[in-house]
């Protein structure tokens, strides 16, 4: 997601010109309700009403069912160096704050429940009387030296909590959500005839977060709400925030719900269906949808990321989140978090770009590839590494730039010598036993990348031609099979995949999975029909494959969607004995069940490159990411074919 919001606001001098519309009293009020009733009947929708909701006469600054822009709404200086752009409905108030460096929100007793998300920069937030640092980090485009995944820290503070904020040295941008409305903010905005108090909802929901606890939004699992729509749900006692990502071409049909909804577009674009009209929403667009108003959405080719704010919280969404978490917890136990076991940027010998990990005989074997920022390789600085489960490690072979590894016969390793254009058999002390394959059709292979074996002793490997030579030896990127007798066969057509990368076999050996790393990019030389999918193939008796089909759709990040690409950076894969598939991607470790259904995501500080199961019980998932190696405990037993 691209959470960067527009920074241009209309300041307090414009407040006097603000026209606030109370829909129920406006000429359009009865008209839309009459139209709404007709649409409810037309689409055979069921109206539900919520009882015991508090009422007040404060008018929203959003006209019902009319898309507007944040820049046109109420903006004021809350405190010196702090401006706020605000919109509100019946039960929720949203405030986007711009804080100058070191600006302060004085200590106060909160008059309402408050969520605060750090969208840019950093703050010191007073929690339980102590300053706690909250930060935001944008996604970095990866190069050969470093990458960073995004981070958005937030905290939930209940009414009556002592709160204060100080911006960091670079300032900050905050997204606040209050429920019920803050009367002091409304008074500063020039709203008159305010009541002395606003009642809260009588029946509250159990929050899915703990008050006074700092969270990273990206650690929350994605819950599927509809076809092509997944959300990170954050719920308080009286409100619910849905950070939703809707894929290109997806759609929400006409529907209603009794909760009031305010939608705040963050990235991409969509056509929001409001009654019988379609209104375009782009970043910073805002709309208020009263309870039981007919609406829907048609998503454009960029996809859409948005924040939906519901009042009160939706039980159906909480139920969906519970079911999604139960499926994820069947694989990753509750409380399990990634643990850093090695940071090769701080140890000797250094680790640069770690790849291809595999577990064998109580050790992790991995490749330590040297690249510069422009992805230029240097075999002389590269190595193959043996690592203990506690993260201590040593080089077993230096001077070649290996990539994918796989356990082989007699306790040896199969090794993809990517820059050397060959597949090797190597002992665990680094002695090269033989060259398994180095040519096809009389010409050198280009850059073997990932590798596995079957139960018969055959070998599969991918060759995405990720090598330094401008001219390639083979006619395109491909996947190969080496029979037990040593005969090599190309099993997919050249450039059938734009960049075939990770490869794995099902535990029964009947299905071969191949992922596609890059596709549909202006800077990449090949476009294919494989897009952002993992593909499954039936394995024939002779090791060839047939019946290729889409197995799982891999999530794309917002920056890729913005450029209309299909690159997932899908790389190494692992599989467990139940057939669940674990895929290292630009977004995180994406987990799919044996049917190809998305189960969940493991979030790391930089994007994971590859992974493997290990440990005495084969239930520990090891994940490599540039110079770092992480592990996380699972409930599943990893599968690997030890010949």
Buried (B, 14 or more C-beta within 10 A) or exposed (E): BBBBBEEEBBEBEBBEEBEBBEBEEBEBBEEBBEBBEEBBEEEEBEEEEBEEBEEBEBBBBBBBBBBBBBEBBBBBEBBEBBBBBBBBBBBBBBBBBBBBEEBBBEEEEBBBBBBBBBBBBBBBBBBEEEEBEBBBBBBBEBEBBEBBBBBBBBBBBBBEBEBBBBBBEEBBBBBBBBBBBBBEBBEBBEBEEBEEEBEBBEEBBEBBBEBBEBBBBBBBBBBBBBEBBBBBBBBBBBBBBBBBBBBBEBBBEBEBBBBBBBBBBBBBBBBBBBBEEBBEBBBBBBBBBBBBBBBBBBBBEBBBBBBBBBBBBBEEBBEBBEEBBEBBBBBBEEEBEBEEBBBBEEEEBBBBBBBBBBBBEEBBBBBBBBBEEEEEBBBEBBBBBBBEBEBEBEBBBBEBBBBBBBBBEEEBBBBBBBBBBBBBBBBBEBEBBEEBBBBBEEEBBBBBBBBBBBEEBBBBBBBBBBBEEEEBBBEBBBBBBBBEEEEBBBBBEBBBBBBBBBBBBBBEEEBBBBBBBBBBBEEBEBBBEBBBBBBBBEBBEEBBBEEBEEBBBBBBBBBBBBEEBBBBBBBBBBBBEBBBBBBBBBBBBBBBBBEBEBBBBBBBBBBBBBBBBBBEEBBBBBBBBBBBBBBBBBEBBBBBBEB
